[in-house]
Amino acid sequence: MRLELTASGHEVYFLSVNKIAAESTQDKLSARCAFPLLQDTVEEGVWELHNGNKDDFYIYDRDGNLAAYLPNAGESSINLSTEAGYTHVKNSLLAVLEAE
């Protein structure tokens, strides 16, 4: 999706924050990612700060403000393996990009 958006003239960055309890999967997951994978820590508490759940998406604008929150358990699919989920996430990103 990043390459697709970049080819369309949009500057986007993706990253993932691995849950503290999932630290043992960090190496396996980072080998599959083409974007930065960060490890949450007790000191940082990123998941707690965001009240995050597995597979949630947070979209920030260029000023670092949270512009959209797409919960995994939300009404619309965010499963990137499905056409509906992929389209929903992409359209949410485009809405933030075009609002800037």
N, C-alpha and C positions, 0 to 999 in steps of 0.2 A: 504494500500500500504506500509506503514511504517513497519508493521509486516512482510509482504511478503519480503521486501528488507532486513530487519534485519535477517530473517530466512535464507536468501541467503548469509549471511556474510557481508552485507553492513551496515555501521553505518550512519544513516540518522536522521535528526531532522526536524520536521515540525513546523511552527507557522503561525499564521494569524494576520494581522493588520487590525482592524476594522476602517472604515472610520469615520472621525469626525462627519459627518452628520448622521451617523447610530448608534450613541452612545446608543440610546434607545433600540436597538436590542441586545446589548452586553450580557445581562443575558440570553436571550433566546438562542442565538448562543453558548455561552460558555457551556451551559448545554448539547449541542449536540456534542461538540468537544472533541476529545481524545488527543488534542495537545494544547499548549498555544495559547490563543487568547489575543492579546494586543490591547489596545485602543489608536489610534492616538490622538494627541492633537495639538492645535494651536502652542504651543511652539516647539514641535518636528517636525511637518509637514512632517511625513514620506511619506504620499501619494504624496505630492508635490515634495519632493526630488526625488522620483522614477518616477514621472509623471505617477503614477499608475491609473489603472481603476479597477472597480469591477471584481473580479475573475481572475486577471492576476497572473501569477506565476513567481517568481524570484528564480533562483537556484544559490546558492553560493557554491564555493568550500571550502575545509577545511581551507583555509587561509583567508576566508571572502571576497573573490573577486567574483563579479557577473560573473557567468560562462554561464548562459543562461537566456533569457527572453522569456516567453511564454505569449503573449498577448491574452486576451479573444477573441478579434476581429481578431486574426491572421488567416492565411491560414489553419492551422491545428487545429482541435478541441482539446480543453483541458477540455471538459466537462467530469468529472470523472464518471458520471452516464452512459456514453456510452462506449462501448468497444474500439472504435477508440480513444476517448479522453483519457481514462485511459491508453491505450497502448502508446500513444504519450507522455504523461507526464512521465510515468515510463521509457520509453526509453531515454527521455531527461535526467532524473536523472541518469540513468545507464551510459550514455555517459560521464557525468561530473565525476561520481565516478570512472569510468575506466580510465579516462584521468589523474587521480592523481597518 
